[in-house]
Amino acid sequence: MHQTHFILKPLSAQLAFLLIVMGATAPTLFAQMTNSETTNSISEAPPAIPVLQIKADQVAGQVSPMLYGLMTEEINYSYEGGLYGELVRNRTFKANAQNPVFWNAVGDAAISLDTNQPLNSALNVSLKLDTRKASKTSPVGIANDGYWGIPIRPGTTYRASFYARGKGFAGTLTVALTSTNGETVFASAQVPKICKKWHQYEVTLTTGNVAPSKDNRLVISTTRRGTFWSRHGRVWFSQVSLFPPTYHNRPNGNRPDIMQLLADMQPKFLRFPGGNYVEGNTINERFNWKQTIGDISQRPGHRSPWGYWSTDGFGLLEFLGWCEDLNMQPVLAVYAGYSLRQQHISPGTNLDSYVQDALDEIEYVTGDATTKWGAQRARDGHPAPFPLTYVEVGNEDEFDRSHSYGGRFAQFFDAIKAKYPRLQVIATMRVTNRIPDLIDEHYYRNSQLQMEAHAHDYDKRPRTGPKIFVGEWATRVGSPAPNMAAALGDTAWMTGMERNSDLVVISCYAPLLVNISKLTGPDRSMQWRTDLIGYDALTSYGSPAYYAQKMFSTHLGDEILTVNSENIPTQPWQAPPARNNPGQTNSPPQPVPALFFDATRDSRTGMIYLKVVNGQGTPQPVKIEISGAPAIEAEGETVVLKASSPVEINSIQEPDKIVPATEKVDGLGKDFTREFPPYSITVLELKTK
Ligand code: AHR
């Protein structure tokens, strides 16, 4: 679809003259300009004012109602240490086979891992506490510092639980929330007697009127060294858990502040469980959904490809509950027989059980209680089936060097279509032996300009093939979360997706979440920089890119309007060498637009949403002409996100440095001129009725 027609201003004569005077070759000068994310301003004589002609009587296509969603996986401590409410780190003691990492002994205690006292076959290692040296004045115990802290908030009730069994010990255990140095006890409760057999114990801990803090720990301790008969007590622990209040009070639920940030984006779908997380480093470390359902103490957990342990407390039903809470549809990624370390299962009978796993998974999501897996879901606490439209087969299978995806995809596609003909099946790369309903394309770009250079890619794409799912995309500047330059690159790109939303029917940014507590070094909390939302144990914040996405997704019509343009300023763009041919000679720089826009209309209300992105450091006046519409009201509204520099960023310390501002505006009509501030993203609401 070519509903937008550009007349680009060519490079000026002045610029050509400058090149000759400086004796610079064009690539040299352009390289200087493009290498800096902060200096891609236009060095031209005062340009003719850009004109946007909105053709309100020319609907170029329908905006996909599912255009904006979320993509998620266990990376950057997204769930454990992030969205998932659990506050205890390494609650099942399986994060390290040698040591009880993230656990500390309290007092003169001896603690160690023990594989001889498993709770069950899933949680097959426990933590042994030797209480021999306990005394009335010197308790012994175990302590956990959480994921870089445990959040303490005033007047809050926490639920602590653990499995334990004692030998030579039947005494009381004290469960407490304390400061890391132990000087302040925020709340404590007692478990009166520990039995000989495994048993689950639970207490609630309610804080008083305390200041919020995060440098805290959970402590389970005793002053008893053993029983009357045995002075050598031992207590074994399994699945030690601490939950604060969760979003919608869901048991085993999610952190409310992060959920609220996500809810505010009004996402339409959730792509899960990855990304690389669905694949795993090895076949054994894939997201094996059947091991992520049911009682959390029956889930063995697995290592995520991002280098840390996942208890799988955040399993398939938790993903679905998340969808339900935010009114999103699942976009379900099924494991497709390829794992990251080049392990694959060849198409044919060897792959059959994996295909069956995918069919079972779909049944778990969508089947009613008369089906085997629908009944399992009902037993797990959710009798009602979930809606499902899209199933994705694998992730980034172009990295499979065995080139087996064509055959693997065909086997999954045929089986899914045979049982669920209405499901839309997504391929992760182009295939020739089947026609997928959608293809998942990923766009990570390393500068604002690079992203801007791709903003018109889909204008030229033929409409004859499968629809497009942009399943991962991001302008990767800024760390840990994207800065304003990234938001500008992102929104340039998003104007392209909106303009071509008849083709790009679903899209989601990645990665979504990052725990910012430890950005570098061993045991770091971030594995991938530029993540939309950041948090530590206590608070969270949205990046400029987050606010930009929120603006776009909450101001979206259902009709794509044709917008013609004139005098759009340009900037030189030097494409980087292809990844597989780094030594190649650079092609000459190309002019690419430096102003981005699109218009959609809500057919119900008549409201036109004009989005304009000025990524440059100078104000940009734009003449806006609207034809084919009834009268445009003089009064409207703008939502503007802007910064004084493209490197500006939000942070835990300054979460609201760059946030959108909504203002009433006047002087709108069928023909008006408006100035768009430097480094700004604007949604202009034009009322036509
Ligand atoms: O988003 C981070 C990773 O990038 C995803 O896991 C993977 O699909 C892509 O390569």
Boltz pocket constraint, residues with backbone or C-beta under 6 A from the ligand:
constraints:
  - pocket:
      binder: B
      contacts: [[A, 73], [A, 274], [A, 275], [A, 276], [A, 277], [A, 395], [A, 396], [A, 472], [A, 510], [A, 511], [A, 528]]
      max_distance: 6.0
